[in-house]
Amino acid sequence: MCFKKNGGLILQKVLFETKQSSNMAMIFPATILEKATNNFNKINVIGQGGYGTVYKGTLEDNITVAIKKARSIDENQIEQFINEVIMLSEVSHSNIVKLLGCCLETQTPLLVYESVTNKTVFHHLHEKNCLSSMTFERRLNIATQTAEALAHIYSTTQIIHRDIKSSNILLTDDYTVKVVGNRTCESQVRI
């Protein structure tokens, strides 16, 4: 029931028509993501925002992922949501968090992203124990990489990212930027 309501049939059709290339979104079963997060245990919460909660999960093949559980979704925007999943999963850039897929079997869709381990730029700018790591050169590099990620999104897709802020810019352990493409992105194409 939820799978169909959340656009699962539309996504399956698109994936079938494109022969599911290696960059396309995967459809994850709810049981796999529940197991990966220990039934969305609070201990695995790594972030929260206006749109939902992000959990750390470990898939059966020991790949660590970030699973975003939306608070709600407007049923009138399911088509746009599916379109964004498809477009964001096709985006491949070293400074953009990779969308691996989604789960549509739950009350609200779950998005599965690659895991990025060194928190957000917001955290590094506002936590006293991290501030010293944010040298001028590192800040300039973060700004440059963020601009490169946005330029890539805008030049290769028809998505407009409307929520660039320090909490949506993640950092790897070596301070490489990973911009999060999320539900506030606006797709300009209909499927």
MIGU-413621 format. One record per residue: residue in three letters; residue number from 1; x, z, y of N, C-alpha, C in turn. Coordinates in pm, 1 decimal. Each point is the difference from the previous one (the first is absolute). Layout:
N
SITE  ALA  NUM  X  Z  Y  X  Z  Y  X  Z  Y
...
//
This chain:
191
SITE  MET  1  82.3  0.0  -119.6  -82.3  0.0  119.6  87.4  0.0  127.0
SITE  CYS  2  93.9  94.0  9.9  87.2  7.5  117.8  87.3  -124.8  10.4
SITE  PHE  3  48.3  -49.4  -113.7  88.1  -117.1  -0.2  -68.0  -117.3  70.9
SITE  LYS  4  -123.1  -27.0  -34.3  -73.5  -110.9  61.4  -28.7  29.6  148.0
SITE  LYS  5  -44.8  121.9  29.6  -32.3  40.0  138.1  122.6  -9.7  90.6
SITE  ASN  6  119.3  30.6  -54.0  123.6  -0.9  78.3  68.1  -136.1  4.8
SITE  GLY  7  -66.1  -102.9  -49.2  53.8  -135.9  10.7  86.6  -43.9  -115.9
SITE  GLY  8  -8.5  71.4  -111.6  83.0  -31.5  -115.4  -18.3  -141.0  -53.2
SITE  LEU  9  -124.2  -48.1  -2.9  -24.9  -134.9  -51.3  61.0  -105.6  91.8
SITE  ILE  10  -5.8  24.8  131.1  60.8  -93.0  96.2  151.0  -4.5  -20.5
SITE  LEU  11  61.6  117.6  -12.0  145.2  6.4  -18.4  41.3  -64.8  -131.8
SITE  GLN  12  -72.5  28.0  -108.8  31.7  -62.5  -128.4  -4.5  -151.4  10.2
SITE  LYS  13  -100.1  -52.3  68.9  -14.7  -145.4  14.1  120.3  -58.4  74.5
SITE  VAL  14  38.4  63.3  109.4  113.7  -49.3  78.4  128.6  6.5  -81.8
SITE  LEU  15  21.1  111.0  -70.1  120.4  13.7  -82.0  3.1  -104.0  -111.3
SITE  PHE  16  -114.1  -28.1  -59.8  -6.8  -101.3  -105.0  29.8  -138.2  56.9
SITE  GLU  17  -55.5  -29.0  116.5  19.7  -132.0  61.0  144.1  -22.6  43.4
SITE  THR  18  70.1  105.8  34.5  139.5  -14.7  43.8  97.0  20.7  -116.0
SITE  LYS  19  -52.3  15.5  -119.3  80.9  18.1  -122.0  87.0  125.3  6.7
SITE  GLN  20  -43.3  96.9  79.5  68.3  128.9  16.0  151.4  -15.0  5.4
SITE  SER  21  48.5  -53.2  111.4  144.9  -9.3  20.0  60.1  139.9  1.2
SITE  SER  22  131.0  8.2  -8.1  66.2  130.4  -8.0  -21.8  84.6  125.6
SITE  ASN  23  -33.6  -63.7  112.6  -21.2  75.6  123.2  -144.0  47.6  17.2
SITE  MET  24  -91.3  -48.7  -79.2  -140.9  33.3  19.5  -28.8  143.5  -40.7
SITE  ALA  25  -106.7  51.8  55.8  -42.1  136.8  -27.5  -38.7  17.3  -146.6
SITE  MET  26  28.9  117.5  -49.9  -44.5  36.6  -134.2  -126.9  82.9  14.5
SITE  ILE  27  -84.6  -6.4  -99.3  -117.0  87.5  -3.4  31.7  111.1  -98.7
SITE  PHE  28  12.1  122.1  51.8  34.8  115.2  -82.1  -126.8  68.8  -50.1
SITE  PRO  29  -2.8  39.3  -127.1  -112.1  80.7  -49.1  6.9  141.0  60.0
SITE  ALA  30  -115.0  59.5  24.8  -5.4  134.2  58.3  72.4  101.2  -88.1
SITE  THR  31  -11.1  -14.4  -130.9  63.5  97.2  -90.4  151.5  3.7  16.9
SITE  ILE  32  60.8  -115.0  26.1  145.8  -7.1  19.3  40.0  77.2  126.3
SITE  LEU  33  -76.3  -18.2  108.6  34.3  66.3  126.5  -33.5  148.5  -4.0
SITE  GLU  34  -104.0  37.2  -71.9  -30.9  142.2  -16.9  113.0  69.6  -75.4
SITE  LYS  35  47.0  -65.0  -105.5  111.1  56.5  -77.5  127.4  6.8  84.7
SITE  ALA  36  24.6  -103.5  78.9  121.3  -6.1  82.9  5.3  111.5  103.3
SITE  THR  37  -116.4  45.7  45.8  -6.8  103.2  104.7  -46.4  135.3  -51.8
SITE  ASN  38  -9.2  12.6  -133.2  -52.8  122.6  -59.2  -138.5  29.7  56.8
SITE  ASN  39  -87.9  -99.2  -9.3  -138.2  6.8  50.2  -6.7  28.6  150.3
SITE  PHE  40  88.2  -65.8  74.2  6.0  13.6  145.3  16.2  146.4  41.3
SITE  ASN  41  90.7  64.5  -68.9  31.7  139.5  25.9  57.1  15.4  141.4
SITE  LYS  42  -40.4  108.0  68.3  47.5  27.4  136.8  151.9  6.9  8.8
SITE  ILE  43  63.3  38.8  -107.6  146.1  11.0  -2.5  66.9  -134.7  25.1
SITE  ASN  44  -72.1  -109.7  -27.4  55.2  -135.3  15.3  -34.4  -65.5  133.0
SITE  VAL  45  -64.1  72.2  90.9  -33.5  -56.7  131.3  128.9  -15.9  80.6
SITE  ILE  46  23.7  -123.6  48.0  119.2  -25.7  82.0  -36.9  -44.4  141.7
SITE  GLY  47  -128.5  -15.7  26.1  -41.6  -37.7  134.3  -150.6  0.3  13.6
SITE  GLN  48  -44.0  21.3  124.3  -143.0  -5.3  29.3  -18.1  -61.9  136.2
SITE  GLY  49  -108.4  -73.9  12.6  -31.4  -62.4  127.4  -149.1  -17.1  13.5
SITE  GLY  50  -39.7  -67.8  104.8  -140.8  -20.1  27.3  -71.5  -81.0  -105.8
SITE  TYR  51  75.0  -83.4  -71.4  -62.8  -86.9  -98.9  3.4  56.1  -141.4
SITE  GLY  52  81.9  100.5  -25.0  4.1  54.0  -134.5  124.1  81.2  -29.2
SITE  THR  53  20.5  24.8  -128.3  110.1  82.0  -48.1  92.8  -85.6  -85.7
SITE  VAL  54  130.4  23.1  13.4  98.6  -73.6  -78.4  63.1  96.4  -100.3
SITE  TYR  55  2.6  -44.1  -125.3  53.9  79.5  -109.5  123.4  -67.0  -58.6
SITE  LYS  56  95.2  81.1  -39.9  113.7  -50.3  -76.8  -46.1  -9.1  -144.6
SITE  GLY  57  35.4  -110.7  -63.6  -36.2  -16.8  -140.1  114.7  -61.0  -76.7
SITE  THR  58  3.0  28.3  -128.7  100.3  -59.5  -87.9  -73.8  -74.9  -109.9
SITE  LEU  59  18.8  -132.3  -1.8  -64.9  -82.7  -100.7  67.3  18.6  -135.5
SITE  GLU  60  -62.7  -50.8  -105.0  50.5  18.1  -136.2  141.4  -53.5  -19.8
SITE  ASP  61  38.6  -101.4  77.4  135.1  -55.9  -13.0  100.4  69.4  92.3
SITE  ASN  62  -34.7  121.4  45.2  83.3  84.7  86.5  23.0  -57.3  138.9
SITE  ILE  63  -82.5  -90.7  44.1  7.7  -50.9  137.2  -81.3  93.5  88.7
SITE  THR  64  64.3  46.6  108.3  -67.6  88.0  94.3  -73.0  -85.5  102.6
SITE  VAL  65  -126.0  35.7  26.1  -82.8  -74.7  94.0  -68.4  96.4  96.1
SITE  ALA  66  -51.8  -55.4  107.3  -83.6  74.7  94.5  -140.8  -56.0  -14.5
SITE  ILE  67  -97.5  87.7  -23.6  -137.4  -42.0  -23.0  -86.8  53.8  113.1
SITE  LYS  68  -59.1  -93.2  74.4  -82.9  38.1  113.4  -146.0  2.0  -41.8
SITE  LYS  69  -60.1  116.0  14.3  -140.4  20.8  -35.1  -79.2  5.8  130.7
SITE  ALA  70  -78.4  -102.9  24.2  -75.9  -8.4  125.0  -111.4  105.1  2.0
SITE  ARG  71  -31.5  47.6  120.8  -111.8  92.5  15.5  -131.7  -72.1  -25.1
SITE  SER  72  -10.4  -118.2  54.4  -121.8  -80.2  -16.6  32.9  -144.7  34.0
SITE  ILE  73  -91.4  -87.5  -34.5  14.6  -140.2  37.0  -138.4  -54.4  32.8
SITE  ASP  74  -5.4  -80.1  104.2  -124.4  -63.0  42.1  -30.9  -113.7  -96.6
SITE  GLU  75  -112.4  10.5  -69.3  -35.6  -101.7  -98.9  -14.0  -138.8  61.9
SITE  ASN  76  -23.1  -7.0  130.2  -10.3  -129.5  67.9  136.4  -64.3  20.0
SITE  GLN  77  106.7  75.3  -22.2  134.9  -53.0  20.4  78.1  -18.7  -130.5
SITE  ILE  78  -69.3  2.3  -112.0  67.0  -14.7  -129.9  74.3  -132.4  -7.8
SITE  GLU  79  -62.0  -108.2  45.2  65.2  -130.7  -6.4  129.1  -0.5  80.4
SITE  GLN  80  -3.9  60.1  119.2  120.6  6.5  82.0  104.6  88.5  -66.9
SITE  PHE  81  -42.7  110.2  -59.9  92.4  88.3  -71.2  72.0  -76.1  -111.6
SITE  ILE  82  -73.9  -74.2  -80.6  59.0  -76.6  -110.1  95.7  -105.3  55.4
SITE  ASN  83  -39.1  -65.1  108.5  86.2  -99.5  63.9  131.5  63.5  44.6
SITE  GLU  84  -7.9  118.5  58.1  120.7  70.2  45.4  88.3  39.0  -118.2
SITE  VAL  85  -60.8  43.9  -109.4  77.1  35.3  -119.7  79.2  -121.8  -46.5
SITE  ILE  86  -67.2  -113.8  -6.1  66.4  -122.5  -46.3  112.6  -38.6  95.1
SITE  MET  87  -28.1  -1.9  129.0  101.1  -42.2  97.3  117.1  97.9  5.5
SITE  LEU  88  -28.9  129.4  2.7  108.2  98.8  7.6  85.2  0.2  -126.5
SITE  SER  89  -60.7  -28.1  -114.8  79.4  -2.4  -123.3  93.6  -120.5  -4.4
SITE  GLU  90  -32.8  -103.4  75.3  85.2  -118.9  4.3  114.7  13.3  99.7
SITE  VAL  91  -9.1  96.9  90.8  105.1  19.5  99.7  123.2  57.4  -69.2
SITE  SER  92  112.1  -68.2  17.7  123.7  45.2  -61.3  108.9  2.9  106.3
SITE  HIS  93  35.9  119.9  41.5  102.8  17.9  102.6  64.1  136.5  -22.8
SITE  SER  94  127.6  8.4  19.2  72.0  124.9  -27.8  -42.1  115.7  89.9
SITE  ASN  95  -66.5  -27.2  111.0  -41.0  107.2  91.1  -150.6  23.7  -0.1
SITE  ILE  96  -68.1  -44.9  -104.1  -143.7  21.4  -12.1  -26.0  66.2  -134.9
SITE  VAL  97  -78.8  108.5  2.0  -35.3  67.9  -123.9  -79.7  -97.9  -86.1
SITE  LYS  98  42.6  -16.5  -123.2  -62.9  -94.7  -91.7  -129.4  58.8  -56.7
SITE  LEU  99  -109.9  -73.2  18.1  -126.3  36.2  -63.0  2.9  -55.8  -141.7
SITE  LEU  100  -4.4  88.6  -97.9  8.3  -41.9  -139.5  -136.5  -39.0  -56.4
SITE  GLY  101  -103.2  64.9  50.1  -133.6  -31.3  -50.3  -100.7  104.0  41.5
SITE  CYS  102  -110.4  1.6  -73.0  -107.9  91.2  34.7  -78.4  37.9  -124.9
SITE  CYS  103  -85.1  98.4  16.3  -94.4  40.0  -102.8  -137.0  -3.4  64.9
SITE  LEU  104  -92.3  -70.0  -61.7  -133.6  -15.3  56.6  -106.4  68.8  -84.9
SITE  GLU  105  41.7  77.6  -100.2  -93.4  67.3  -90.3  -49.0  133.3  54.0
SITE  THR  106  57.8  46.4  107.7  -32.8  131.4  55.0  -99.5  -13.9  115.1
SITE  GLN  107  -56.8  112.0  42.5  -100.3  -0.9  107.5  49.2  -76.8  123.1
SITE  THR  108  122.4  28.1  40.9  63.3  -78.9  106.1  125.6  -61.6  -59.4
SITE  PRO  109  38.4  -119.8  45.1  117.4  -66.4  -57.3  128.5  80.8  20.1
SITE  LEU  110  91.1  -13.8  -94.4  132.0  60.7  8.1  100.8  -112.0  20.2
SITE  LEU  111  95.1  20.8  90.6  106.6  -97.1  22.8  129.5  56.1  -57.3
SITE  VAL  112  76.1  -84.2  -68.4  124.2  42.3  -64.2  116.1  -71.0  67.6
SITE  TYR  113  90.1  78.2  59.9  115.7  -50.7  73.8  129.5  40.7  -68.9
SITE  GLU  114  107.5  -70.9  33.7  131.8  46.6  -41.2  22.9  135.6  65.0
SITE  SER  115  80.4  82.0  -63.1  30.1  132.4  53.9  118.9  -8.4  95.6
SITE  VAL  116  -11.8  68.2  112.6  109.0  8.3  98.1  26.4  148.8  21.2
SITE  THR  117  124.9  41.7  -17.5  31.0  141.9  -21.2  43.0  83.9  120.2
SITE  ASN  118  33.5  -59.1  112.8  61.9  78.5  107.5  -95.4  28.6  116.6
SITE  LYS  119  -127.6  12.0  -30.4  -103.0  35.9  97.8  -14.7  -105.0  109.8
SITE  THR  120  -61.6  40.9  111.3  -32.7  -94.5  107.2  92.2  18.1  120.6
SITE  VAL  121  -0.9  -98.7  86.9  73.4  11.2  125.9  -55.5  118.3  79.5
SITE  PHE  122  -131.5  18.7  -2.9  -61.3  113.9  69.3  64.2  130.6  -46.0
SITE  HIS  123  11.9  16.7  -130.4  61.3  120.8  -55.7  142.6  18.1  52.1
SITE  HIS  124  78.5  -106.5  -1.5  140.3  9.6  42.0  14.7  24.5  150.2
SITE  LEU  125  -96.7  -42.4  77.4  8.3  21.2  145.2  -50.3  138.0  42.3
SITE  HIS  126  -88.0  59.7  -81.2  -65.3  123.4  43.7  37.9  124.7  -79.2
SITE  GLU  127  65.9  -15.2  -112.2  45.3  115.8  -77.1  138.5  39.7  49.2
SITE  LYS  128  17.2  126.2  36.1  127.4  46.4  56.5  117.7  -25.5  -92.3
SITE  ASN  129  -18.6  21.1  -129.9  112.5  -16.9  -92.3  35.9  -147.0  -24.3
SITE  CYS  130  -82.2  -93.9  45.8  27.9  -142.9  -19.5  48.0  -68.4  126.7
SITE  LEU  131  -26.1  58.8  113.3  26.9  -64.9  128.2  144.9  -44.4  14.7
SITE  SER  132  93.8  78.0  -51.2  141.5  -36.2  15.5  36.3  -127.5  -76.8
SITE  SER  133  -80.6  -35.5  -99.8  28.3  -122.5  -75.6  -45.4  -124.9  74.6
SITE  MET  134  -73.2  16.7  108.1  -55.0  -113.9  74.6  89.1  -36.2  118.6
SITE  THR  135  116.6  -50.9  -30.0  93.7  -42.7  103.4  -57.1  -119.0  75.9
SITE  PHE  136  59.8  -29.9  113.5  -45.5  -115.2  79.0  10.7  -128.0  -81.7
SITE  GLU  137  109.0  -17.8  -71.0  20.3  -121.1  -81.0  -107.0  -10.7  -109.1
SITE  ARG  138  -31.7  111.8  -63.7  -101.6  -0.2  -105.7  -137.3  -32.4  59.5
SITE  ARG  139  -31.8  55.7  116.7  -128.5  -29.0  65.6  -10.0  -148.0  36.3
SITE  LEU  140  108.7  -55.7  50.1  1.7  -142.2  35.1  -18.3  -86.2  -125.1
SITE  ASN  141  62.8  37.8  -107.9  -13.9  -71.1  -126.5  -144.4  7.6  -51.2
SITE  ILE  142  -60.7  116.1  11.8  -139.8  17.1  -41.1  -91.0  -89.6  82.8
SITE  ALA  143  22.0  -4.1  129.6  -81.4  -86.1  87.4  17.9  -147.1  -35.8
SITE  THR  144  123.6  -40.0  -25.9  29.0  -139.7  -35.4  -66.4  -37.8  -131.7
SITE  GLN  145  14.8  85.1  -101.5  -59.3  -29.2  -130.5  -152.9  -2.1  6.4
SITE  THR  146  -56.8  88.0  80.7  -146.1  0.8  16.3  -46.5  -130.0  63.6
SITE  ALA  147  71.0  -43.7  103.4  -34.1  -126.8  65.7  13.4  -117.7  -97.0
SITE  GLU  148  104.3  1.3  -82.6  17.2  -106.6  -98.8  -114.0  -1.1  -101.5
SITE  ALA  149  -44.2  117.2  -42.9  -111.4  8.4  -94.7  -128.2  -55.5  60.9
SITE  LEU  150  -27.5  38.9  123.6  -121.3  -49.1  67.0  7.4  -150.2  24.4
SITE  ALA  151  115.9  -48.0  39.6  17.1  -144.2  21.0  -26.1  -74.8  -130.3
SITE  HIS  152  45.9  55.2  -110.6  -23.3  -63.8  -129.6  -149.4  -2.8  -33.4
SITE  ILE  153  -67.6  112.8  18.1  -144.5  5.8  -28.3  -74.0  -103.1  83.7
SITE  TYR  154  29.2  -3.7  128.9  -73.1  -88.6  90.3  33.1  -147.2  -21.8
SITE  SER  155  121.1  -28.8  -47.8  37.6  -140.0  -17.3  -37.2  -55.9  -137.6
SITE  THR  156  -25.6  87.4  -97.0  -27.8  -48.7  -135.1  -141.5  27.6  -49.4
SITE  THR  157  -74.9  81.6  72.0  -137.3  30.5  -40.7  -90.0  -12.0  121.8
SITE  GLN  158  -126.5  17.9  -25.0  -94.8  5.3  110.4  -53.2  141.8  14.4
SITE  ILE  159  90.4  95.8  -16.1  -33.6  141.7  13.1  55.1  50.5  132.2
SITE  ILE  160  -80.7  77.4  69.1  43.3  65.5  123.6  5.1  149.8  -29.3
SITE  HIS  161  117.2  60.0  10.9  16.8  143.7  -23.7  -35.8  72.3  128.5
SITE  ARG  162  -106.5  79.5  -5.1  -47.8  65.7  120.8  31.1  149.6  4.2
SITE  ASP  163  93.9  45.4  -80.3  24.7  143.7  -4.8  148.8  31.3  -16.4
SITE  ILE  164  82.7  -61.7  83.6  142.8  28.8  -5.8  24.9  131.5  73.0
SITE  LYS  165  50.3  95.2  -74.0  36.0  130.1  55.8  103.2  62.3  -91.7
SITE  SER  166  67.0  102.3  48.0  112.2  57.6  -74.7  -41.0  54.4  -136.0
SITE  SER  167  -125.0  39.8  -16.9  -43.2  50.8  -130.2  -30.9  -111.6  -99.3
SITE  ASN  168  -4.5  -125.4  45.0  -18.9  -114.9  -89.3  129.4  -76.8  -23.2
SITE  ILE  169  111.1  59.5  40.2  131.0  -59.7  -25.1  76.5  97.2  -88.8
SITE  LEU  170  16.3  -39.0  -125.5  69.1  83.7  -97.1  148.1  -35.1  -2.0
SITE  LEU  171  79.3  92.5  -52.4  144.8  -20.4  -9.9  46.5  22.7  -142.5
SITE  THR  172  91.4  -84.8  -44.9  62.5  21.4  -130.1  112.4  102.3  17.3
SITE  ASP  173  63.3  35.8  -108.6  108.3  98.7  7.3  115.3  -45.9  87.7
SITE  ASP  174  21.6  -131.1  11.7  106.1  -49.6  87.8  -53.8  -42.0  137.6
SITE  TYR  175  -120.9  48.0  33.4  -64.3  -21.5  130.0  -39.8  -146.2  25.5
SITE  THR  176  -26.6  -72.4  -105.0  -56.2  -133.3  15.0  -149.7  14.5  25.8
SITE  VAL  177  -50.7  -75.9  94.7  -140.9  5.2  38.3  -86.8  -66.0  -105.1
SITE  LYS  178  -117.8  60.5  -22.8  -105.2  -57.5  -83.1  -130.9  20.2  76.0
SITE  VAL  179  -50.1  -107.0  61.3  -126.1  7.1  74.9  -115.5  -3.2  -98.6
SITE  VAL  180  -96.8  88.4  22.6  -118.1  5.8  -85.2  -105.7  -94.8  54.7
SITE  GLY  181  -44.6  -92.3  -83.2  -116.2  -81.9  32.5  -120.2  72.8  -55.7
SITE  ASN  182  -96.8  32.3  83.6  -110.6  81.2  -50.3  -135.3  -52.9  43.9
SITE  ARG  183  -103.3  77.1  -22.9  -137.0  -44.6  25.5  -27.7  -27.9  147.2
SITE  THR  184  87.9  34.1  89.3  -23.4  -34.7  138.9  59.1  -136.1  33.1
SITE  CYS  185  57.8  -65.1  -101.4  40.0  -137.9  19.1  -128.1  -82.9  5.0
SITE  GLU  186  1.3  -102.9  76.9  -119.4  -82.6  11.3  31.5  -141.2  -45.1
SITE  SER  187  -66.1  -40.8  -104.5  21.2  -134.8  -52.9  -85.3  -98.8  77.6
SITE  GLN  188  57.3  -114.4  29.8  -70.7  -100.9  75.8  -58.1  -110.9  -89.1
SITE  VAL  189  10.5  18.9  -131.6  -46.1  -103.4  -92.4  -105.3  58.8  -93.1
SITE  ARG  190  -96.0  -78.1  -37.6  -102.3  43.4  -95.6  29.8  -61.7  -135.6
SITE  ILE  191  -25.0  73.3  -105.7  19.2  -56.5  -134.1  -126.7  -67.1  -47.0
//
